[in-house]
Amino acid sequence: MNDDIEALQNKLAHLKTEHQDLDAAISSLAENKPFAQLEMQRLKKRKLRLKDEIVTLENQLLPDIIA
């Protein structure tokens, strides 16, 4: 069980790092005019998919608390 939690935490850390890297790449691309619109869209879609994966993993790691 602890190995599973540790594996999820490692994957979560990796996804968060990749998400931050994409954010930096998007910002850099936007600063350089003109920027490739198609490339920007692909990066943003990838960033959203990563965010969804991050939220899913965080929900798996944190138990539901019913008040």
C-alpha positions, 0 to 999 in steps of 0.5 A, a space after each residue: 500500500 505504501 509503495 502505491 502511495 509513493 508511486 502516486 506521489 512520484 507521478 504527481 510530482 513529475 506531472 506537476 513539473 511537466 505542467 510548470 514546464 509547459 506553462 513556461 514554454 507557453 509564456 515564452 512562445 507568447 512573448 515571441 511575436 509572431 507565435 505559432 498558433 497551432 503550437 500554442 493550442 497543442 501546448 495548452 491542450 497538453 497542459 489541460 490534460 496534465 492538470 486533469 491527471 494531477 487532480 485525479 491523482 490528488 483525489 486518489 491520494 486524499 481520502 474523501 472526508 464527509 463532514 
